[in-house]
Amino acid sequence: MLIKEQSKGVKMHKLEIIDLTKNYGEVLALNKINATFTDGIYGILGRNGAGKTTLFRTLVGLLKPSNGMVKYYVDEKKVSDREFEKHIGYLPQEFGMYKYYTIQEVMNELCIVRGIPKKNRKDEIDRLLKLVNLSDDRKKKVGALSGGMKRRLGLAQSMIGNPDVLIVDEPTAGVDPEERIRIRQLLSDYAINHIVLISTHIVEDIAHICDSVIILEHGNKKYDGKISNLIEEAKDNLNQVIFKSLSEFQEFAKDNEIISFYRDDQNVRAVVTNDDYENATAIGLEDAYMWAIKGK
């Protein structure tokens, strides 16, 4: 993983996952996962059931691992497991809130839970609501919020107290394109002096803001490294076929493994693993990700 150079006086953070394993009865949800994270932003990709949410819930202490451990360091000094909980901010995939509370009231209650002193709460709430573009909506009740607004509120609460490690599960689900860009920028800025782990089904989000990615498949780690290296590796193993009509492509797809396909006016470009065809000319993270879980 990429280790970023720190400014003088800024604390360095390191999160280590060592042989992390989680079983649900006979189901192996995580299988000896190893990874190291330093300040920066990292994407976690995988299909539904791949182990992403289990990994996050284990990291934040909501689940107890069946085996393995998590170690956290600040300036190379190990932090105890109990103290580590104070360093984490978490946005779960499903974030429940009192629907009759206003945004302001929810944030105030959560500031109390997080131990923010009373004299600092107003400034903290103002700062965070501004970051997620909810300042003008603070008097709205949670039950009246759109799905995207709830996600933004969830992101605001996860950042209360400026946690060293921010873990966010589907931060842009249900969010409109303008707000998605705003959230991407927010997470990128936050990651300069913090560790940010982001899991999402929107591969484009990770492609825009992450240098490195971990791909999980059935609880196993399929890839861990730079996105650029994954794309280069995939490019050497993927090919393309150009079709002059959608019907021609659909007929081809019946008997061939398709990694992805793109419409270009009347043509269709299909990315495949079949080396009987020419090398693919343009590969993105989504192609590389699909190759890693289907064709690699």
C-alpha positions, 0 to 999 in steps of 0.5 A: 500500500502507498505510504504518504509523506507526512507534514511536520507535526502531523501524527502518522496512523497505521492500521494492520489487519492480521489473519482476520477470520470470521465464521458464521457457523459453517459459513466462512465470511472472512478468510485470513485477511491481511492488509496494512493501511496508512494515511490515505483513502482505500477502496474495498470492492466485492459482490454482495456477500463478498465480506465487505460489511463483515470486514467493516463491522469487525474492524469497528468492534461490532463483530468479534473475529473468529481468529486473527487480530486488528492492530492500530498505531499512532506515531508507531505507538500501539493503541489498546483495543479499548482506546482504538474504538475512540479513534474510529468513525463509522457510517454503516450501510443501514444507518437508523435515526429517530425519525421525529428528531431534527437533523440538529437534534440528532447531531447534538445527541450523537455529539453527547454520545461521542463525548464532545464538550457542551461548549464545542457542540454547536461549532462541531455541528455547524462545521459538519453540516456545512461539509455535507451541505445540510446547514440549511436543512438542520430543522428538518425532521429525519423522517422527512429526509430523502435517501440521499440526505440521510446518507449525508447526515450519516456521513456527518455523524461518522466524522464527529470528533475528527476520528483518525480512522473513517470507515464508510459503507456505501457513502453515496448510495441514493445521492444525486450526482452533484452531491456525489462529487462533493462527497468524493472531494470531502473524503479525499480531503479528509484522507490527507491526514487520516485513514479512510476506508470506503466500500461501494457498489459505485466503482466510479467513486473508487476510481475517482478518489482512491489510489489503492483497492482491495477486492474481496470474493467469497471472504477471500482477498483477490487483490490488494494494491494500486488501481493502476497496477490492477488495470495494467494487469487486466489490460494484458489479459482482456480483449475486445470485439466490435459489433455493428448492432446490439442484436449481433452483440446479444447473439455473441453474448449467449455463448461467450463470457462478457466482462463488460460492454459499451455502446458507441453510437450504433456499435457495441464494444464488448470486453472479453477474456477470449484471446482469439480477439484483439487486445482491448484498447481502453480498460477502466477500473470497472473492467479490471474489477470484473476481470479480477472476480470473473476472469482472473 
